[in-house]
Amino acid sequence: MRVRLATVADAEAIERIRVRGWQTAYRHVFPPTDLDAMLVDWSRFEPELERPKPGRACFVAERDGRVLGWAVVGPDASGDHGELHGLYVDPDCWSHGVGRALIRRAEDELAATWTEAVLWTLEDNPRSRRFYERAGWETDGTRSSFPRFGVEAPVVRYRKRLSSDRSRS
């Protein structure tokens, strides 16, 4: 498996993984009919992949030319910390090391600029919460909500201290 910077050519695969991830992981949080009706609109990723915002990067994990997952990092809203803005793995590839490879690369990228990073995840998302906690992320008590499909889903913030002397493998 190889983790590399995403290109515009990856936009469709990135969006398909995002939609499949939502449809699989969030059925207990959001209305299944709304999840099933989600459209794959890869044009939403094309502008950022063509001209990334300052400090942002999108990575994909691929094997044999197939994109298996992706992660986006950059500054948080305040600009004071790095943020893991998203990490999705194709549900067919869950528990096969793809997420671990992506989070390592994302953390390395964040550590090049920041000493601390944050991420937000749905409170009722035990799989991702276990994944982040195994990777050393900890909740910091900050909560908010994520409105989608008529649901105000509670979200929690995780935080991790980053090391600038990490191995860049």
VMD Tcl script that draws the C-alpha trace (Angstrom):
set ca {
  {0.00 0.00 0.00}
  {1.21 3.48 -0.84}
  {0.10 6.80 0.68}
  {0.58 9.81 -1.58}
  {-0.73 13.29 -2.21}
  {-4.09 13.20 -3.97}
  {-4.49 14.58 -7.48}
  {-7.53 15.82 -9.37}
  {-7.72 12.37 -10.97}
  {-8.54 10.97 -7.49}
  {-11.61 13.18 -6.95}
  {-14.20 10.62 -8.03}
  {-12.68 7.82 -5.91}
  {-12.44 10.15 -2.89}
  {-16.10 11.11 -3.20}
  {-17.26 7.52 -3.73}
  {-15.44 6.47 -0.55}
  {-16.95 9.39 1.38}
  {-20.49 8.51 0.29}
  {-20.04 4.76 0.92}
  {-18.54 5.54 4.33}
  {-21.52 7.67 5.28}
  {-24.00 5.10 3.99}
  {-22.31 2.32 5.96}
  {-21.16 3.95 9.20}
  {-23.93 6.46 9.97}
  {-27.14 4.47 9.39}
  {-27.91 4.55 13.10}
  {-27.47 8.36 13.26}
  {-29.03 9.74 10.06}
  {-32.15 8.61 8.16}
  {-31.18 5.61 5.97}
  {-33.35 6.87 3.10}
  {-31.39 10.14 3.04}
  {-28.09 8.28 3.19}
  {-29.14 5.98 0.34}
  {-30.08 9.03 -1.76}
  {-26.64 10.64 -1.40}
  {-25.16 11.48 -4.79}
  {-21.55 10.99 -5.78}
  {-20.48 14.51 -6.77}
  {-16.72 14.44 -7.18}
  {-16.71 18.03 -8.49}
  {-16.82 19.10 -4.84}
  {-13.22 17.87 -4.43}
  {-11.77 19.00 -7.75}
  {-11.16 22.69 -6.85}
  {-9.30 21.83 -3.64}
  {-7.23 19.19 -5.36}
  {-6.35 21.58 -8.19}
  {-5.51 24.50 -5.91}
  {-5.27 23.46 -2.24}
  {-5.90 26.15 0.35}
  {-2.74 27.26 2.16}
  {-1.59 24.65 4.66}
  {-4.04 21.98 3.51}
  {-3.19 18.62 2.00}
  {-5.19 15.61 0.90}
  {-3.63 12.15 0.89}
  {-4.87 8.90 -0.59}
  {-3.92 5.34 0.25}
  {-3.80 3.11 -2.80}
  {-2.95 -0.45 -3.70}
  {-2.57 -1.68 -7.27}
  {-3.85 1.66 -8.57}
  {-7.07 1.52 -6.49}
  {-7.76 4.29 -3.98}
  {-8.70 2.66 -0.66}
  {-9.05 5.72 1.56}
  {-8.16 9.37 2.03}
  {-7.37 12.00 4.65}
  {-7.41 15.81 4.61}
  {-5.34 17.95 6.99}
  {-4.78 21.64 7.47}
  {-5.23 24.43 9.98}
  {-8.21 24.44 12.31}
  {-10.71 27.32 12.16}
  {-8.62 29.44 14.54}
  {-5.35 28.72 12.75}
  {-3.76 27.90 16.11}
  {-3.72 24.12 15.65}
  {-3.62 21.59 12.89}
  {-6.76 19.65 12.16}
  {-7.52 16.27 10.70}
  {-10.50 17.46 8.67}
  {-11.50 14.04 7.42}
  {-10.34 10.45 7.16}
  {-12.38 7.91 5.25}
  {-11.62 4.33 4.25}
  {-13.66 2.28 1.81}
  {-15.86 0.07 4.03}
  {-14.61 -3.02 2.14}
  {-11.12 -2.15 3.44}
  {-11.93 -1.47 7.09}
  {-9.57 -3.19 9.54}
  {-6.88 -3.79 6.89}
  {-4.37 -1.12 7.95}
  {-5.51 1.58 5.51}
  {-6.70 3.96 8.24}
  {-3.52 3.43 10.26}
  {-1.36 4.28 7.24}
  {-3.42 7.39 6.51}
  {-3.44 8.69 10.08}
  {0.33 8.24 10.37}
  {0.86 10.25 7.18}
  {-1.68 12.87 8.28}
  {-0.01 13.25 11.68}
  {3.42 13.57 10.06}
  {2.10 16.33 7.80}
  {0.47 18.13 10.73}
  {3.61 17.80 12.89}
  {5.63 19.64 10.25}
  {3.73 22.82 11.16}
  {1.90 22.38 14.47}
  {2.66 20.88 17.87}
  {-0.97 19.99 18.47}
  {-3.87 18.88 16.31}
  {-7.61 18.40 16.70}
  {-10.32 16.45 14.95}
  {-14.08 16.20 15.26}
  {-16.13 13.02 15.04}
  {-19.71 12.03 15.69}
  {-20.23 11.22 19.34}
  {-22.22 8.13 18.36}
  {-19.50 6.69 16.15}
  {-17.85 4.03 18.32}
  {-15.76 2.53 15.51}
  {-14.00 5.78 14.61}
  {-13.68 6.81 18.24}
  {-11.88 3.53 19.07}
  {-9.65 4.02 16.03}
  {-8.62 7.55 17.07}
  {-8.10 6.55 20.70}
  {-5.85 3.64 19.67}
  {-3.84 6.19 17.65}
  {-3.31 8.29 20.80}
  {-6.00 10.94 20.35}
  {-8.00 11.98 23.43}
  {-11.29 13.79 23.83}
  {-10.84 17.26 25.29}
  {-14.43 17.78 26.51}
  {-15.44 20.12 23.69}
  {-18.76 19.26 22.09}
  {-20.84 20.67 19.30}
  {-23.40 19.43 16.80}
  {-23.36 18.56 13.13}
  {-26.63 19.30 11.34}
  {-27.41 16.99 8.43}
  {-30.58 15.45 7.01}
  {-32.72 17.14 9.66}
  {-30.66 15.67 12.53}
  {-28.48 17.65 14.95}
  {-25.89 14.95 15.55}
  {-23.64 15.56 18.57}
  {-19.91 15.70 17.79}
  {-16.90 15.56 20.09}
  {-13.44 17.01 19.64}
  {-10.27 14.99 20.00}
  {-6.81 16.43 20.50}
  {-3.30 15.06 20.09}
  {0.11 16.45 20.92}
  {2.36 16.00 17.90}
  {6.07 15.38 17.81}
  {8.16 17.21 15.22}
  {10.92 14.57 15.44}
  {8.73 11.70 14.22}
  {10.03 9.26 11.67}
  {8.80 10.24 8.22}
  {8.29 6.80 6.75}
}
mol new
graphics top color blue
foreach p $ca { graphics top sphere $p radius 0.5 }
foreach p [lrange $ca 0 end-1] q [lrange $ca 1 end] { graphics top cylinder $p $q radius 0.2 }
display resetview
